């Protein structure tokens, strides 16, 4: 074994203090296998050592929460299924940011594969994929290649594995030039009495490896994902995993078939840190020990060492604990699906991870220090005043008047953040499975719960420019917007998952973003009765390779899930009938701070983001859901990026119908981004009033243009502008 030098320790992403802790925990110097295992388990990606202290403050419980954070995915009660069953939704969002910047196709594809495994490892059949993507400037020389690769990777994996990709979000900002974000979300459905957990129990129970063989791809992937990018970015390409969606499909079917029996004690997917994290987490959760025979690990390359086997992040692999005597039964299932199956160890009561190789012990580590006692840092965070001074967000002064709302609208609809995403979602199979009820382009995706007339609604949201200007308000708004989007289709929001993307937590200003966003998220979840049941933290999202060090905007992406009791009552955004009245639910205060209009038309990112009144968010959403349930409105759309006139234009584009507006006469009313607002249409104005709910009639569905005081733009012209960005960019 090699002697451990300070350089080797540093190369494994460990600092001097952490190595001293390893020496204390072991009572001796570790060998290379043991050092490698500590390095990945103590990486930011696996241990959350900079964020755990703050994550513990988030609300995670509700009567409908079956399993909150700590397992592979969150689990909520979604009520009755067919034939008297009780169903659960199992869902999570995860990042694959660094791999996707290095190798966009495989990085995005294996991000989808990894999140699918998190869900089906708990017994769920995946029913929907979503994603949240952030890219840099479209004119950046690398960006078109990154967008094309990521979108192809998501589609290539999801389409082949047979799970519909039903929605998501894509945004552009120079802060992501050197570090794009690829966040993938999967939602699955399971019987409540067939949910599987990861705790390894039962002294002597066999530990089984299933799926694909182990190769050398992805070694140190978790460590790479826990550091920022430097000039050596191209050298990190070998740390990106390679996925095979056809094998994943076989693995889903084989696992679900075995799960229908009583053979499984525990199951865990091999995600970040591969065999290391899966075995450590299973043993830790079961308060047990584990012994593995590395000679029995199925390998696809010659001469692989225990170090390589334990740190490989080869895809499409699972680890199981079976009941004694069930090995041959399980093996027959995996043989049928043409997947590897090997008994590689057993559960012990030692509290240690022990690895054998060629008859010798090559690793013996106490499990406590690896997992539960991993480093935990309360890193210094800048105060609100210090952060404000650092962020240099200018006050919103001297807002120029808009002299042509129609021209402004056309420019906004063609801007990268608002342009049609059809070029993206047309590459995704959104209807495989036959249960997709609402596709990309609406407020939330809707997927029917198979065999019922009920449905799941889901949305991914975050407004990073708000989070940068005011992390607390931005964190609140990210949660509130998913709540609005789910409510806008008529569903009741139940719970969220998250993917917390930030830059270097060792910088007090970045830590202030993390703390502020999490405080805002927590307050929003409590006020909306909308708990967090799973999530992922991705830090060190910045790049020195672009020169000068570029940190991403704080991006706490939120994935919300809700239940629609009767899918036939689902609301959509398109205008329906000539002559319908158009109403705004909520206050129109004309807030232009941090608005897209200010950025795209004036070139400024000034002012505070719009404040989020959580009591109004809840009251207005409950009112909207009741209107939809009672059939009193026939089109619903929440107001978000771009403000009221953009929301109305999106409703016109979804239907081909125009509108005549009476109340929109300046940039404040047209493009202000006030929160807690919805646009609804109805033929019966007197049916949709409620005490205490602000409601304003602003116009009528009519004609083939979006028209108001002093402006009129044909829907056809708006459509051409809306569809121009991706078409022109990809053809250039």
Buried (B, 14 or more C-beta within 10 A) or exposed (E): EEEBEEEBBEEBBBEEEBBEBBEEBBEEEBBBBBBBBBBBBBBBBBBBBBBBBBBEEBBBEBEBBBBBBEBBBBBBBBBEBEEEBEBBBBBBBBBBBBBBBBBBBBBBBBBBBBBBBBBBBBBBBBBBBBBBBBBBBBEBEBBBEBBBBBBBBBBBBBBBBBBBBBBBBBBBBEBBBBBBBBBBBBBBBBBBEBBBBBBBBBEEBBBBBBBBBBBBBBBBBBBBBBBBBEEEBEEBEBBBBBBBBEBBBBBBBBBBBBBEEEBBBBBBBBBBBBBBBBBBBBBBBBEBBBBBBBEEBBBBEEEBBBBBBBBBBBBBBBBBBBBEEBBEBBBEBBEEBEBBBBBBBBBBEBBBBBBBBEEEEBBBBBBEBBBEEBBEBEBEBBEBEEBBEBBEBEEBEEBEEBEEBBEBBBBBBBBBBBBBBBBBBEBBBBEBBEBBBBBBBBBBBBBBBBEBEBBBBBBBBBBBBBBBBBBBBBBBBBBBBBBBBBBBBBBBBBBBBBBBBBBBBEBBBBBBBBBBBBBBBBBBBEBBBBBBBBBBBBBBBBBBBBEEBBBBBBBBBBBBBBBBBEBEBBBBBBBBEEEBBBBBBBBBBBBBBBBBBBBBBBEBBBBBBBBBBBEBBBBBBBBBBEBBBEEBBBBBBBBBBBBBBBBBBBBBBBBEBBBBBEBBBBBBBBBBBBBBBBBBBBBEEEEBEBEEBBBEBBBBBBBEBBBBEEBBBBBEBBBBBBBBBBBEBEEE
